[in-house]
Amino acid sequence: MDQNILFFFNEHPEAIPLYEAFEERLLSELEGVVIQPQKTQITLKNRRVFGAVSFLKARRAKDRPDPYITVTLGLNRRELSPRVDQASEPYPGRWTHHLVIGSVEEIDGELMNWVREACEFAAAKR
């Protein structure tokens, strides 16, 4: 794993297995994804940013699993799934969704379909 990614997890090493499972599926299922670790998030992009992994507290503390990661995705629509912890429309036609992931089992086909949709949405933008 990249040293910058390890540094990102410095204060949350218990969440590394969650991220590793997510990254493995991401890279095996989608082409052309660039993973860019930053101070507060790991940015996911192709031509444009389509998502991120962070420790955003998108769920109340008492309801958050330990460990957890938050996957943030940009879609062209609002996803009404109960798995979505927060959704907002920062500007017309773009919805930002935050999903708190607390187990490897949650990194499933449904989540990866949303990731793929976000990736395709970002790639199609001008």
Beta strands, then each sheet from edge to edge (+ up, - down):
strand 1: 34-37
strand 2: 41-45
strand 3: 49-54
strand 4: 69-75
strand 5: 86-91
strand 6: 94-101
sheet 1: 1+ 2- 3+ 4- 6+ 5-
end
